[in-house]
């Protein structure tokens, strides 16, 4: 599968400490496996939970687009 990361998600990853960034990147590489759930109200949007972080992504065919990397409190607003 191809993984595309938006500018916003890339900036969020750059601001993180190295350990957290490594955990999230390894979780993204394993997609669509992991603690994944479909988001209600959206056609192809899902979330991946890694500790207190949420990775919001869309999946179309063989392509996964990482839309956002947010802390749990901000992810669902």
Secondary structure as GFF3:
##gff-version 3
##sequence-region A 1 77
A	DSSP	beta_strand	2	5	.	.	.	ID=ss1
A	DSSP	alpha_helix	7	15	.	.	.	ID=ss2
A	DSSP	alpha_helix	18	29	.	.	.	ID=ss3
A	DSSP	beta_strand	36	38	.	.	.	ID=ss4
A	DSSP	beta_strand	45	50	.	.	.	ID=ss5
A	DSSP	beta_strand	53	60	.	.	.	ID=ss6
A	DSSP	beta_strand	63	71	.	.	.	ID=ss7
A	DSSP	alpha_helix	72	75	.	.	.	ID=ss8
###
